[in-house]
Structure formats: C-alpha cells, structure tokens
Amino acid sequence: MVLGIFSVALVLGACHEGTSQKDPARSDSISVQSPTPSDTLALQMNQVLDDYYQLKEAFVQSDMSSADRAAGPLEAHVGALVFEEFSGDATRFSQAQSAQKSILAELAGLKGESTLLGKRQEFQMISDILYDLIKATGLKGQTVYRDFCPMFNQGNGAYWLSSVKDIRNPYYGKDMLECGQISQTIQF
C-alpha cells in the first residue's frame, strides 16, 4: 500500500517537473498557419477532428470499449477524405494521402490491441499523424491545441490534440488527468 502511494506521488511529481521545464522545442503557444481547404474538405476534416476528440475522451475515461466504438466513425470519415483539390500541389497531395493511409493502418492496429496501454500507444501514433494531416490540409474556423504529456512512452512523452485549453490527459486518464501542457495552438 505504501509502495503504491509512493509510486503515484513519484509519477505525479515527475509530471509536474516535466511541465515546469522549458524546452526550446516546446513553447506554451505557437500559432501555425496552414492552407485553407475547400468548404467540402473543411467539413470532412471537422468531422474527422470531432471523431478524434471522441476517441481521445474514451482514453481520458480509460474506457477500452468506448475507444473501440469511437474508432469506427473515425475510420469511416478518414477513409472518406478526398484530396483532389490538392492534385496541383504534389507535395500536399502526397502528404495528405500518406497521412490518410497511415491513420487507417493505426486505427486497425488500435482495434486489434487487447490492452489499454496498447490502444493508447496506437492513439499516440494517430495523434501525430492527424497533426500532420491537419497541417497538410488545413481547417476552417477552428482552434486546435496540441498538448504534450512528458511521462508517456517511457518518459519520452507524447502529443495529443484538443479543442479546449484544459489539459485532459488521454495517456493516463484519471490517474494523471491534468498532467501535460499546451505545446502549440493552431488557429485556422
């Protein structure tokens, strides 16, 4: 019992240490300008982001069943994305298509994982790739916060996306709900 309490205190202390350190690669708030997509693609990307936020919330709640259910709509909406408007820009077109395929592969992996930790590791990859997709396609009328947890991934840290400034850590859920910091603010 005492060892368990000590372990939690040690982890919580480390989380707060990680958030107070200033790493030049991680700023509290950076505005990133991205391209403006067509109205159709913007609506599709907004739906993808809404689905992602549902998945994130399932991990905040540490609910594997909800995570599996949330992965389905996200997979369907990511799979339905069409990037033809970027056909004149080979780099953006390629980046968007590559990110789409990678997210779909990671979602398949997430659904195949049998542990919460395994699902969270897949979620980490989805978060990173979705960030790349958003940068390639852009959004309209959205603010996206890219948050960072210094503890996840054996202390290497992990990012996730959020629609609100409040930190709600999907990697540790209720155990360390507020562990993390805003790394970037992306305004569209």
N, C-alpha and C positions, 0 to 999 in steps of 0.2 A: 504494500500500500504506500509506504513512504517512498519507495523507489519510483513508483508510478507518479506520485505528486512531484517528486524531484525532476523526473523526466519532462513532465509537462511544463514546469517552471523553467527548465533549461531551454526548451524549444521556444517558449514564449519570449524569453529574454533574448534569444538569438534573433527572433523575428524583429523585435524592436531595435536591436542593434543594427540589423540589415537595413531597416528603413531609415535610420538616422545617418548612416554613412552616405557621403556624397561621392557618387561615381560619375565622372565626367560623361560617360556614355549614357547615363540615365538622368534626365532632368525632370523636375516636377511637372513641367508643362511645356510642350512644344507644339506649335501649330504646324500642321503639314498640309500643304496644298496639293490636291490631286486633280486629275481631269474630271470634267463634268460629263456624265453619261447621258444618253437619251432618256426621255421620260420612261420609256418601256423598261430599259435596263435598270434605271434607278428604282423603279417599283419592284423589280425582281430582286435586286440587291437588298432593298429594305426588308423584303420578306425573308431572305436568307439570314440577314442580321437578326431579325425578330426570332427566327427559329434557333439560331445560335444562342441567343440570350436565354431561351427556354432550356436548352441543353446546359448552359452554364448554371442556371438556377437549380437544375436537378443535382449537379455536383455540389453546389453550395449546401443543399439539403442532404448530401451524401446518400442519395436515393438512386440505386442502380436501375431499378425498374423504370423510374421516370426518365433516366438518362437514355435507356434503350428506346423508350417511346418517343422521346424528343429527337432522337437521331433519325427517325423515319422521315418526318416532314423536311428536316434539314437536307437529307439526302435527296429527296424528290425535288426540292427547289434548287439546290446546287446543280443537279443533273439537268434541269430545265433551262439553265442560263444559256443565252445565245450571245456571242460576241462579234457578230458580223459587222457591227458598226466600227470595229477596230481593224477591219481587214486591210485598210490602207496604211496601218501602222503595225508592221510585222512584229515589232518588239512587244507592244502592248497586247496584241492578239495572242502571241505565243505565251506571254506571262499569264494571261487570263486563262487560257486553255490548260496550261500546265497546272496552275493552281486548282482549277476545277477538278481535273483528274486526280490530283493528289488528295484533295479534300474527300472525294468519293472513296478513295482507297483507305484513307484513315478512318472514315465513318464505318466502312466494312470491318476494319480492324477493331474499332470500338465495340461494335455489336458482337464480335466474336470473343472479346475478352470476358473472362469469368470472375475477375476480381475488380473491386472498386479502384484500387491502385492502377491496375492495367488500363481500365477505362479512362482514368484521369491522365495517364501518360499519352493515350491516343488523343484526348481532348487538348493536351498541350500542343501536339502537332497540328491539330485542326486550327487552333487559335493562331499559331504562327503563320500557317498557310492562308487562312482567311484574311489576316492582316495584309499579306502580300497581294491577295486578290483585290481587296479594297483599294490599296494603293494603285493598282493597275487600272481598275475600272472607275473608281470614284463613287461618290454618293451625292444625293441632293438633300439639303436641309437637315443634315444630321451632324451631331457631335458624337464622336466615338472616343472613349477613354481606353488607352492601352495601359493596363495595370501590370504590376510586377510583384511576384512573390519570391523573396530571396531564399526561402527554405526548400522549396520543392526541387525534385530532381537531384537528390543527394547534395543539397546546398548549392547547386549550380543555378537555381532559380528557374522561373517560368513566367511567361506572359499570358494574359487573357484580355478579352475585350469587354467593355461595359458601356452601358448607355447612361450611367449615373456616376457622379463623383465618389459616392460612398464605396468603400472597399468591402466587397463580399467575396472572400477567397474561395474559389471552387476547388482548389487543390487540397485544402484541409477542412473545408466546411465549418461546422460548429466548433471544432477543436481550436481553430485559429481564424475565426471568421473575419477579423479586421486586419490580419497580417498582410501587409503589402503597401504599395504606393502607386500613385499615378505616374507612369513613365512618360506618356505622351498624350496630348489632347489633339485629336484630328478633327478639324472643322471643315464641313462641306457646305 
